Amino acid sequence: MKVTIVGAGNVGATCADVISYRGIASEVVLVDIKEGFAEGKAMDIMQCATTTVFNTQLSGTTGDYSKTAGSDVVVITSGIPRKPGMTREELIGINAGIVKSVADNVLTHSPNAIIVVVSNPMDTMTYLTLKATGLPKNRVIGMGGALDSSRFKYFLSKALDKPANDVQGMVIGGHGDTTMIPLTRLASYNGVPVSNFLSQAELDKVAADTMVGGATLTGLLGTSAWYAPGASVAYLVDSILNDQKRMIPCSVLLEGEYGQEDICMGVPCIIGKNGVEKIVDVQLNDAEKALFAKSAEAVRNMNADLKSVL
């Protein structure tokens, strides 16, 4: 199985590293526009092979998409990262052109690939990729919900003082600081609702911390985070390549699901070898439906800025 990762920055390189040492794919190709950058990242990771014991073949290229031919999955991380004080939405003008060009290039050499979009603003870039390429909706997946849910479970575990791996929870809606919806009502600790252990005030704080999780890290690091985003991409790719059929919140095209049409937003999906194999209806309550509709309105407003690109 072959994976191409476009963008060898922190997120792309971390994704390549995790895919390699976990043996998720047999071949990974890193692509970047900066001369020698992807080649250097690939060489550095490959020099870990004997110490972390993996056999994945990893290579890098400066803009030569012919080396990506035959990829089963293509991950698009390219674009500028957030700077302190910058929202994901402010990135749209710059990153839209980059993502459209990348999608065209990779599909020339890998026409059957499933595309995973990471570039921000992620929901809008997923919608752009879908419309610009004309691919069926199961083959274009936005990664954000996997990352947001990982952060949600982290904050829940901190509040519970319990292991994160024993906590279940998901985040739906837009992948933005004001648009994501942590579903505290459905979160559980080893099958028991977390509301049995945490007060409403504590749950509200967990939700609030989750929603600004990315911005908090950007403020601390001076740039966007990369370890959790890279690992979240690898987690999603693993479910595709190995047909694991995990239920992962992803940004996908909605055609009536959750009351929305012609928009890409985060909802729970079954992810397998065909990409998005099913959208799962978790039966939102009235308050959650209202939040989802509000989130959709915000995402639509961003999508309106794509008219000059599409």
C-alpha positions as CSV (number, residue, x, y, z in Angstrom):
1,M,0.0,0.0,0.0
2,K,1.3,3.4,-1.0
3,V,0.6,6.8,0.7
4,T,1.6,10.2,-0.6
5,I,1.8,13.1,1.8
6,V,1.9,16.6,0.2
7,G,3.6,19.0,2.5
8,A,6.7,17.9,4.5
9,G,6.2,20.4,7.3
10,N,5.7,19.4,10.9
11,V,2.3,17.8,10.4
12,G,3.2,16.0,7.2
13,A,6.5,14.7,8.5
14,T,4.9,13.5,11.8
15,C,2.3,11.7,9.8
16,A,5.0,10.0,7.7
17,D,6.9,9.1,10.8
18,V,3.9,7.5,12.5
19,I,2.8,5.7,9.4
20,S,6.3,4.3,9.0
21,Y,7.0,3.1,12.5
22,R,3.6,1.6,12.8
23,G,3.9,-0.2,9.5
24,I,0.6,1.2,8.2
25,A,1.8,1.4,4.6
26,S,4.6,-0.3,2.7
27,E,5.6,2.9,0.9
28,V,5.3,6.6,1.8
29,V,6.3,9.5,-0.5
30,L,6.7,13.0,0.9
31,V,6.3,16.0,-1.5
32,D,7.2,19.6,-0.9
33,I,8.0,22.7,-3.0
34,K,11.0,23.7,-0.9
35,E,14.2,22.3,-2.5
36,G,15.5,19.3,-0.7
37,F,13.1,19.6,2.2
38,A,11.0,16.5,1.7
39,E,14.1,14.5,0.7
40,G,15.8,15.5,4.0
41,K,12.8,14.7,6.1
42,A,12.4,11.3,4.5
43,M,16.1,10.5,5.0
44,D,16.0,11.6,8.6
45,I,13.0,9.3,9.3
46,M,14.5,6.4,7.3
47,Q,17.6,6.6,9.5
48,C,15.3,5.6,12.4
49,A,14.4,2.3,10.8
50,T,16.9,0.2,12.7
51,T,16.2,1.8,16.0
52,T,12.4,1.9,15.8
53,V,12.3,-1.3,13.7
54,F,10.2,-0.6,10.7
55,N,10.4,-1.6,7.0
56,T,8.3,1.1,5.3
57,Q,10.1,2.6,2.4
58,L,10.0,6.4,2.7
59,S,11.2,8.8,0.0
60,G,11.0,12.5,-0.6
61,T,10.7,14.7,-3.7
62,T,10.7,18.4,-4.6
63,G,7.5,18.8,-6.6
64,D,7.9,15.7,-8.8
65,Y,4.5,14.2,-8.7
66,S,5.4,11.3,-11.0
67,K,7.0,9.7,-8.0
68,T,3.6,9.6,-6.3
69,A,2.1,7.4,-9.0
70,G,-0.1,4.6,-7.8
71,S,-0.9,6.0,-4.4
72,D,-3.8,4.5,-2.6
73,V,-4.2,7.5,-0.3
74,V,-3.0,11.1,-0.7
75,V,-2.8,13.3,2.3
76,I,-2.8,17.1,1.6
77,T,-1.2,19.1,4.4
78,S,0.2,21.8,2.2
79,G,-0.5,25.5,2.9
80,I,0.7,28.0,5.4
81,P,0.1,27.2,9.1
82,R,-1.7,29.4,11.6
83,K,0.3,32.1,13.3
84,P,-0.6,33.4,16.8
85,G,-3.9,35.3,16.6
86,M,-4.8,34.0,13.2
87,T,-8.0,32.0,12.8
88,R,-8.3,29.0,10.5
89,E,-10.8,31.0,8.4
90,E,-8.2,33.7,7.6
91,L,-6.1,31.1,5.8
92,I,-8.7,30.5,3.1
93,G,-7.5,33.0,0.5
94,I,-3.9,31.6,0.5
95,N,-4.6,27.9,0.9
96,A,-7.4,27.5,-1.5
97,G,-5.2,27.9,-4.6
98,I,-2.5,25.6,-3.1
99,V,-4.9,22.8,-2.3
100,K,-6.6,22.9,-5.7
101,S,-3.3,22.7,-7.5
102,V,-2.1,19.8,-5.4
103,A,-5.3,17.8,-5.9
104,D,-5.0,18.2,-9.7
105,N,-1.4,17.1,-9.7
106,V,-1.8,14.0,-7.5
107,L,-4.9,12.7,-9.4
108,T,-3.0,12.9,-12.7
109,H,-0.7,10.2,-11.3
110,S,-3.1,8.4,-8.9
111,P,-6.6,8.7,-10.3
112,N,-8.0,6.1,-7.9
113,A,-6.6,7.6,-4.7
114,I,-8.6,8.5,-1.7
115,I,-7.8,12.1,-0.7
116,V,-7.5,13.1,3.0
117,V,-7.5,16.9,3.5
118,V,-5.7,18.5,6.4
119,S,-5.1,22.0,5.2
120,N,-7.0,24.8,6.9
121,P,-9.7,25.9,6.9
122,M,-10.3,22.2,6.7
123,D,-14.0,22.0,6.0
124,T,-13.8,24.6,3.2
125,M,-10.7,23.0,1.7
126,T,-12.5,19.6,1.7
127,Y,-15.4,21.1,-0.1
128,L,-13.1,22.8,-2.6
129,T,-11.2,19.5,-3.3
130,L,-14.5,17.7,-3.8
131,K,-15.9,20.3,-6.2
132,A,-12.7,20.9,-8.1
133,T,-11.9,17.3,-8.7
134,G,-15.4,15.9,-9.3
135,L,-14.5,12.8,-7.2
136,P,-17.3,10.8,-5.6
137,K,-17.9,12.0,-2.0
138,N,-16.6,8.8,-0.4
139,R,-13.1,9.6,-1.7
140,V,-12.6,13.1,-0.2
141,I,-12.3,13.2,3.6
142,G,-11.5,16.1,5.9
143,M,-9.4,15.0,8.9
144,G,-10.4,17.6,11.5
145,G,-12.9,15.6,13.6
146,A,-10.4,12.9,14.4
147,L,-8.0,15.5,15.9
148,D,-10.8,17.4,17.7
149,S,-12.1,14.2,19.2
150,S,-8.6,13.2,20.4
151,R,-8.3,16.6,22.1
152,F,-11.8,16.2,23.6
153,K,-10.9,12.8,25.1
154,Y,-7.6,14.3,26.5
155,F,-9.5,17.1,28.3
156,L,-12.1,14.6,29.5
157,S,-9.4,12.3,30.9
158,K,-7.7,15.2,32.7
159,A,-11.0,16.2,34.3
160,L,-11.8,12.6,35.2
161,D,-8.2,11.9,36.3
162,K,-8.5,8.6,34.4
163,P,-6.6,7.1,31.4
164,A,-7.5,8.7,28.1
165,N,-7.7,5.3,26.4
166,D,-10.6,4.5,28.7
167,V,-12.6,7.6,27.6
168,Q,-14.9,7.7,24.6
169,G,-16.2,10.9,23.0
170,M,-16.5,12.7,19.7
171,V,-16.6,16.2,18.3
172,I,-18.8,17.0,15.3
173,G,-19.5,20.2,13.3
174,G,-17.0,22.6,11.7
175,H,-13.3,22.3,12.4
176,G,-13.0,25.7,13.9
177,D,-12.6,27.4,17.3
178,T,-16.3,28.5,17.3
179,T,-17.9,25.8,15.1
180,M,-16.9,22.5,16.6
181,I,-19.4,20.7,18.9
182,P,-18.0,18.4,21.6
183,L,-20.8,16.0,22.4
184,T,-20.5,15.9,26.2
185,R,-23.9,14.2,26.4
186,L,-22.6,11.1,24.7
187,A,-19.1,10.9,26.2
188,S,-18.4,8.0,28.4
189,Y,-15.8,6.4,30.7
190,N,-15.6,2.7,30.1
191,G,-19.2,2.7,29.0
192,V,-20.5,4.9,31.8
193,P,-21.7,8.4,31.0
194,V,-19.1,11.0,32.1
195,S,-22.0,13.0,33.6
196,N,-22.0,10.4,36.4
197,F,-18.5,11.7,37.4
198,L,-18.4,15.3,36.3
199,S,-20.7,18.3,37.0
200,Q,-22.3,20.3,34.2
201,A,-19.8,23.1,34.9
202,E,-16.9,20.7,34.6
203,L,-18.3,19.4,31.3
204,D,-18.8,22.9,30.0
205,K,-15.1,23.7,30.8
206,V,-14.0,20.5,29.0
207,A,-16.0,21.5,25.9
208,A,-14.6,25.1,26.0
209,D,-11.0,23.9,26.4
210,T,-11.5,21.5,23.5
211,M,-12.9,24.2,21.2
212,V,-9.8,26.4,21.7
213,G,-7.4,23.4,21.9
214,G,-5.7,24.3,18.6
215,A,-5.5,28.0,19.4
216,T,-4.1,27.3,22.8
217,L,-1.2,25.3,21.3
218,T,-0.6,27.9,18.7
219,G,-0.2,30.5,21.4
220,L,2.2,28.3,23.3
221,L,4.2,27.0,20.3
222,G,4.1,30.1,18.1
223,T,2.8,27.9,15.3
224,S,0.2,25.2,14.7
225,A,0.6,21.9,16.6
226,W,1.9,18.9,14.8
227,Y,2.2,15.7,17.0
228,A,-1.5,15.1,17.5
229,P,-2.5,16.3,14.1
230,G,0.0,14.1,12.4
231,A,-1.0,11.1,14.5
232,S,-4.7,11.7,13.8
233,V,-4.0,11.7,10.1
234,A,-2.1,8.4,10.4
235,Y,-5.0,6.9,12.4
236,L,-7.4,7.8,9.6
237,V,-5.1,6.5,6.9
238,D,-4.7,3.2,8.9
239,S,-8.5,2.7,8.9
240,I,-8.6,3.2,5.1
241,L,-5.6,1.0,4.1
242,N,-6.4,-1.8,6.5
243,D,-10.2,-1.6,6.1
244,Q,-10.7,-1.3,9.8
245,K,-14.1,0.3,9.5
246,R,-13.5,2.6,12.5
247,M,-16.1,5.2,13.4
248,I,-14.3,8.4,13.1
249,P,-15.7,11.9,12.9
250,C,-14.7,13.3,9.5
251,S,-15.6,16.2,7.3
252,V,-17.6,14.8,4.4
253,L,-20.2,16.0,1.9
254,L,-23.7,16.0,3.4
255,E,-26.7,15.4,1.2
256,G,-29.5,15.7,3.7
257,E,-27.8,14.0,6.6
258,Y,-28.1,16.1,9.8
259,G,-30.4,18.4,8.0
260,Q,-27.7,19.8,5.7
261,E,-27.1,19.9,1.9
262,D,-24.1,20.6,-0.3
263,I,-21.6,21.2,2.6
264,C,-18.7,19.4,4.1
265,M,-18.8,19.1,7.9
266,G,-17.7,16.8,10.6
267,V,-20.0,13.9,11.4
268,P,-19.3,10.3,12.5
269,C,-18.4,8.1,9.6
270,I,-17.4,4.5,9.1
271,I,-14.0,4.6,7.4
272,G,-12.7,1.6,5.4
273,K,-11.1,0.6,2.2
274,N,-13.6,2.6,0.1
275,G,-13.1,5.8,2.2
276,V,-16.3,7.0,3.7
277,E,-18.5,3.8,3.8
278,K,-21.3,5.2,5.9
279,I,-22.4,8.3,7.7
280,V,-23.7,7.5,11.2
281,D,-26.7,9.3,12.6
282,V,-26.2,9.7,16.3
283,Q,-29.6,11.3,16.9
284,L,-28.8,14.7,18.2
285,N,-31.1,16.4,20.7
286,D,-32.7,19.8,19.9
287,A,-29.9,21.8,21.5
288,E,-27.2,19.9,19.6
289,K,-29.2,20.3,16.3
290,A,-29.3,24.0,16.9
291,L,-25.5,24.1,17.4
292,F,-25.0,22.0,14.3
293,A,-27.2,24.3,12.2
294,K,-25.3,27.4,13.5
295,S,-22.0,25.7,12.7
296,A,-23.2,24.9,9.2
297,E,-24.1,28.6,8.6
298,A,-20.5,29.6,9.6
299,V,-19.0,27.0,7.3
300,R,-21.2,28.1,4.4
301,N,-20.1,31.7,4.9
302,M,-16.5,30.6,4.4
303,N,-17.4,28.5,1.4
304,A,-18.8,31.6,-0.3
305,D,-15.3,32.9,-0.6
306,L,-14.5,29.9,-3.0
307,K,-16.4,31.4,-5.9
308,S,-13.3,32.9,-7.4
309,V,-11.4,29.6,-7.2
310,L,-13.9,27.1,-8.4
